[in-house]
């Protein structure tokens, strides 16, 4: 794999001077479900209805050594479609809960990058709340379409030009066409000239994510693999091995996605320190 040497998001770099590895947190939804949040309910509602559970998740990741906590806002564009005031209240509380647990860690305003063009008004409303609540950076996750990557750039430029931006692409079914979409989206981000850190998240597990990262002309430095398919999750030690290999290849911001928890992140942190 070719190490990432040239392109650096300067705003993100200002938050983390130097080149030491930065441990990210893991899945919020997985951890909430483990603690008893109903799988059928939108996880963002937990910010309003079970704030102690959300705080427990963030506290666990902070104790594991995570230096970036993603607010429990990933699903904000999908939940409560007919109740905008409640959705925005859940976003606001999500940032506040992450901030309460963060200490000297940073808080990322996190959004799922699904059909951003079709959800333009909702995205703008949510981004206004994230900015008003003072998130330290914006992270668009699970983007596998060129159009959505472009919309993420436009939204940051319009509504939060001062904030660092990470856009994480992700595979869906693992097909050739699926991987091609990821390559095209990452290429758009790299060629945009904007101050953005391209990344990868989820991708059906650490093996697929690593192969996708290896196929890029320049290594994405923000990597958050899932634990694998729900029917066949990887052992935490596999995620730790991924963290070590990704760091050696040039990645800097490393954490977990679906299926990971504080124990996973703690092992990944140990691997990065080692």
LINCORJO-V819769 format. One record per run of one state. SS is the DSSP state (H for helix, E for strand, L for the rest). FROM is the first residue (numbers start at 1). LEN is the number of residues. If there is no record, write none. Layout:
# LINCORJO-V819769
[[SS | FROM | LEN] [SS | FROM | LEN]]
This chain:
# LINCORJO-V819769
[[L | 1 | 9] [H | 10 | 6] [L | 16 | 6] [E | 22 | 3] [L | 25 | 3] [H | 28 | 7] [L | 35 | 8] [H | 43 | 7] [L | 50 | 1] [H | 51 | 13] [L | 64 | 4] [E | 68 | 3] [L | 71 | 13] [H | 84 | 19] [L | 103 | 3] [E | 106 | 7] [L | 113 | 7] [H | 120 | 13] [L | 133 | 4] [E | 137 | 7] [L | 144 | 2] [H | 146 | 14] [L | 160 | 4] [E | 164 | 6] [L | 170 | 6] [H | 176 | 16] [L | 192 | 4] [E | 196 | 7] [L | 203 | 3] [H | 206 | 9] [L | 215 | 7] [E | 222 | 4] [L | 226 | 4] [H | 230 | 3] [L | 233 | 3] [H | 236 | 14] [L | 250 | 3] [E | 253 | 4] [L | 257 | 5] [H | 262 | 12] [L | 274 | 1]]
